[in-house]
Amino acid sequence: MLTGELKNKIDQIWEMFWTGGITNPLDVVEQMTYLMFIHDLDDVDTKKAKSSLMLELPYTSMFEGHEQYKWSVFRDLPAEKMYELMQTEIFPFIKNLHGNKESTYSKYMSDAIFKIPTPQLLSKIVDALDGLYQDMAKQIETDTKGDVYESLLAKLSTAGVNGQFRTPRHIIRMMVELLDPKPDDTICDPACGTSGFLVSAGEYLKEKYHDEIFYKKDKKAHYNNDMFYGYDMDRTMLRVGAMNMMTHGVDNPNIDYRDSLSDQNTDTGKYSVILANPPFKGSLDADTVSSDLLKVCKTKKTELLFLALFLRMLKVGGRCACIVPDGVLFGSSKAHKDIRRELIEQNRLEAVISMPSGVFKPYAGVSTAVLIFTKTGYGGTDNVWFYDMKADGFSLDDKRSPVSENDIPDIVARFHNPDNEKDRERTQQSFFVSAQEITDNDYDLSINKYKKTEYVAVEYPPTSEILAELNRLNEQITAEMAELQRMLGE
């Protein structure tokens, strides 16, 4: 979590944008993202140069011949010179970073606009960001850059529009740890937003398989070019997401504009891992939805259609962890039952993790769950693991302050040790339910359907003892009232 000092600095930078004439929150985040991206490019380039030197490998700086584009250089220029360089050279440089006009990066950066209106405002923001990064560098034990980015995105007044609200980073990390992606995986988020799931998956892989990814040429090429795919319909979010991926060390992420539920998306059997929190925005026009999805579940509800989409996009053996609103678990419509039947009878549903409604506050109070399943195409669901998450390490009110109670480590540990869960009683927080029992209950996946409440017997004294105690208390009250009246009479 951010310190008060860092939060204040972010607020001050935000205020600079607003007083400088940039009042659309999404524009503020986008322009700050550009500047943070430019700053981080300098850091990334320096780290790669040092790493290559240590390994005695050749390295050509991305700033070769353009050293003045480095943050560490242009930040010291006079305001007018800095502004001119940014407008005419640095910003076009980052827009054309890959050179290939056909790359997805070029497509989503082609309409990017530098909107900071004056040299003075740019100079103030650069100085403020410099100070922010210096303070961030002091907090080496935490992912401060990630926290800063979260703080920026939290200011978006558009959060929650069309059912789109950010997934907390610790929930994303939990889902990544549950799926445990490997260096050979191909990972997709068909509703990627700012690429939070893809970034977290990339960071997890770097932590767990660092040497395998970065010291094997084929694995490194896969990580940088062919591992990560993300689609969204908001071009600004795509730009932010792409730069987010690149500053986290993925050279060429496949982030593109696409309506994932339409015929525009033809991906079938392509990905081994899908991580997503798709929008729950109600209903779509059936004419805009891919016909093969409607064959699985005929509905206009996006939360159901995305589940059908995930199954189509996964390879056989591919796995998915996704967030769904509670209604998906127990909805009684034919479409609800059809998609649950598809997960259980035609594929392997592994886990249903119910989350408390406060997880997405202050953006929404909706109750949600994480579904984990594997595409098999022939069934394979024997038992489904249920977990009743009661705490996620933060208060469940709008403040979301850190608290000591946190079920997430327990969820991850138990999920990866299923043999220890077989004998758990249904009065406990986690337990298995057979596929047959779920089928017999109309494929209901709500944990309350199967959880048993443990009643503790309380013994009360006999009625005669209770009445005797009441009489004694009445006598005591009468005596004390009489004493009080006597004292007042004197």
Beta strands, then each sheet from edge to edge (+ up, - down):
strand 1: 187-189
strand 2: 228-232
strand 3: 254-257
strand 4: 271-276
strand 5: 314-325
strand 6: 348-355
strand 7: 368-374
strand 8: 383-388
strand 9: 392-394
strand 10: 402-406
strand 11: 430-434
sheet 1: 3+ 2+ 1+ 4+ 5+ 7- 6+ 8+ 11-
sheet 2: 9+ 10-
end
